[in-house]
Amino acid sequence: MQTETKRPTRPEPLDIREIGTPIDGEPQYSNRRLFLQLHVFEECHDPTFIIEMLENGSLNAVLYDDLNHPTGVGVLFLAEDPAALITETRSLLQKAQETSNLVYRSEMTMIGRTYSSGREPNLEEWLLNKPRNNVLNPNFPWAIWYPLRRKSEFYQLEPRDRGRILGEHAMLGRSYAAEGYASDIRLACFGLDTNDNEFVIGLVGQELYPLSRLIQDMRKTEQTTKYIESLGPFFVGKVRKRFA
């Protein structure tokens, strides 16, 4: 008797689109997202050439003065196409080497992409407009940027427990935003960060103290006390100029 050989089951097609809250019963999907990358330099005694390059560039960008380094600056680029980040940053670095003694601090480089949790009422707003508006907002001159990595134990928790822990953290951030103290930019950087960080967080606001205080208050949450493997390095900057 001849037995029939079973063919291997084909895996279901992957859907890696961003997903938002359904509208009138129809789910929101998007293949668009924003990439943000921060580059940090020292020995910038005159940022004129950087300003000229960013003014003539094709990307939205922000130039920061580095609070913790008297000759330091940070340059934040925004782009939907990550290839555009390569083009713009290489042009900047090449020009820097040709015209100044600018020193690149590679250990401070941060990159991440916007992402959805599945609960966003306006997906495109969350992925594209909100982060851009926050970093380019003229009322937010201060910024703190930092990467983080969670412990592996967090991902072994039940989804309900993960949601509760993240909800506590998010509620604290929303309370600061509601009072006008701080707005955040949350980016995923899985596989993008050279140190295997998982997220990049940007906090922006009118004054520096509330941003620092928010980070202090976040240290008390269950996520931070139990499930954060590493935080930082931290870049603290004050906007010198925006390029929209």
Secondary structure by P-SEA (a helix, b strand, c coil): cbbbbbcccccccccccccccccccbbbbbcbbbbbbbbbbcccccaaaaaaaaaaccccbbbbcccccccbbbbbbbcccaaaaaaaaaaaaaaaaaccccccccccbbbbbbbbcccccccccccccaaaaaaaccccccccccccccccccccccaaaaaaaaaaaaaaaaaaaaaccbbbbbbbbcccccccccbbbbbbcccaaaaaaaaaaacccccccccccccccbbbbccccccc
